[in-house]
Amino acid sequence: MKMPGTRQADAPSASAVMVCGPEIRGDVTKILAPAHPPTTTTTWTDHLYTCTYHLPGGKLVLSVKESPNTASANAYFDSVRKELGTTTQLTAAQGLGNPGYESPGGTVVILKDGKTLRVDATGMPTASGPHKLSRAELAYEVASDILGCWSE
């Protein structure tokens, strides 16, 4: 039985799918300027939507965990932080008003409206794109673009 105020869907939400949609794909292409637009693969398992961008230098993995309530969203957010080990909390401005943290290796995680966004640039080169972004800079820039688009 579904409880009021919870969400359990058989398919990812529009905001989750957006991480692999034309707008974010365009942002990734602008940021990294590959010779050809990146190809992507997606999965939807246990309310976790994952989009992997296959780029000439490596893989950029974006995922959104859709939690049914605040408690489970917070628990998942905390579990990812433990999994990553050493992290630094993002300021309110960096997280666009949402709680978040980043790892020195190049992963940014932000919690917004019961969704945990994870941008993992650890599979990318140490300096990516024409601006030679570090993995951490790349992850943060992509996460910021996604948060700027999320309206749900």
C-alpha positions in Angstrom: 0.0 0.0 0.0 1.3 3.4 -0.9 1.5 5.9 1.9 0.3 9.5 1.4 3.2 11.8 0.3 5.4 8.9 -0.9 6.5 8.1 -4.4 7.3 4.7 -5.7 7.3 4.6 -9.5 8.0 1.9 -12.0 9.8 4.4 -14.1 12.2 7.3 -13.3 10.8 10.8 -13.0 11.3 13.5 -15.6 13.9 15.2 -13.5 15.9 12.0 -13.2 15.8 11.3 -16.9 16.8 14.8 -17.6 20.4 14.0 -16.5 20.7 12.1 -19.8 18.5 14.4 -21.9 19.3 16.9 -24.6 19.9 19.8 -22.3 22.5 18.2 -20.0 24.0 16.2 -22.9 24.5 19.6 -24.6 26.0 21.1 -21.4 28.5 18.1 -21.2 29.4 18.6 -24.8 29.9 22.4 -24.3 32.0 21.8 -21.2 34.2 19.1 -22.6 34.2 19.9 -26.3 34.7 16.4 -27.6 35.2 15.8 -31.3 31.8 14.0 -31.4 28.8 14.2 -29.1 29.0 11.6 -26.3 27.0 8.4 -26.5 25.2 7.4 -23.4 23.8 4.2 -21.7 21.2 4.2 -19.0 19.8 1.9 -16.3 16.9 2.0 -13.9 17.3 -0.3 -11.0 15.9 -0.1 -7.4 14.8 3.5 -8.0 18.3 4.5 -9.2 18.5 6.1 -12.6 22.0 6.0 -14.0 23.3 7.7 -17.1 26.8 7.0 -18.3 28.4 9.4 -20.7 31.0 7.6 -22.9 33.6 10.2 -23.8 36.9 9.9 -25.6 38.8 10.3 -22.3 36.7 8.1 -20.1 33.3 7.8 -18.5 31.2 10.5 -16.7 28.5 8.8 -14.6 25.4 10.7 -13.5 22.8 9.1 -11.2 19.6 10.0 -9.4 18.2 7.9 -6.5 14.5 8.5 -6.1 13.5 7.9 -2.5 9.9 7.3 -1.3 10.2 9.7 1.7 12.5 12.1 3.5 13.9 9.6 6.0 15.0 7.1 3.2 16.4 10.0 1.1 18.5 11.2 4.0 19.7 7.6 4.8 20.8 7.1 1.2 22.5 10.4 1.0 24.4 9.6 4.2 25.3 6.1 3.0 26.9 7.4 -0.2 28.9 9.8 1.9 30.2 6.9 4.0 31.0 4.9 0.8 33.0 7.8 -0.6 35.2 8.2 2.5 36.7 11.6 2.9 34.3 14.4 1.7 33.9 18.1 2.0 30.5 19.6 2.7 29.3 22.0 0.0 28.3 25.5 1.1 24.6 26.5 0.7 25.6 28.6 -2.3 27.6 25.7 -4.0 24.6 23.4 -3.5 22.2 26.0 -4.7 20.5 25.9 -1.3 20.6 22.1 -1.0 22.7 19.8 1.2 25.7 18.3 -0.6 29.3 17.2 -0.5 32.2 16.4 -2.8 35.0 13.9 -2.7 38.6 14.9 -3.6 38.6 12.2 -6.3 35.8 13.9 -8.4 32.3 13.0 -7.1 29.7 15.5 -6.1 26.5 14.5 -4.3 23.5 16.7 -3.7 20.1 16.0 -2.1 17.1 17.9 -3.5 13.4 17.1 -2.9 13.9 13.4 -2.0 16.3 12.8 -5.0 20.0 12.2 -4.5 22.1 13.4 -7.5 25.5 11.9 -7.9 27.9 13.2 -10.5 31.0 10.9 -10.7 33.9 12.1 -12.8 36.4 9.7 -11.3 36.5 7.8 -14.7 37.7 11.0 -16.5 41.2 12.3 -17.1 42.8 14.5 -14.4 42.4 17.5 -16.8 39.3 17.4 -19.1 38.1 19.6 -21.9 39.6 22.8 -23.3 39.7 24.4 -19.9 41.6 21.5 -18.3 39.0 21.0 -15.6 40.0 18.7 -12.7 37.6 15.8 -12.0 36.2 17.7 -9.0 35.6 20.8 -11.1 34.0 18.8 -13.9 31.7 17.0 -11.4 30.7 20.3 -9.7 30.0 22.1 -13.0 27.8 19.3 -14.3 26.0 19.1 -10.9 25.4 22.8 -11.0 23.9 22.7 -14.5 21.5 19.9 -13.4 20.4 21.7 -10.3 19.8 24.8 -12.3 17.4 22.9 -14.5 15.5 20.8 -12.0 12.0 22.1 -11.4 10.3 19.1 -9.8 
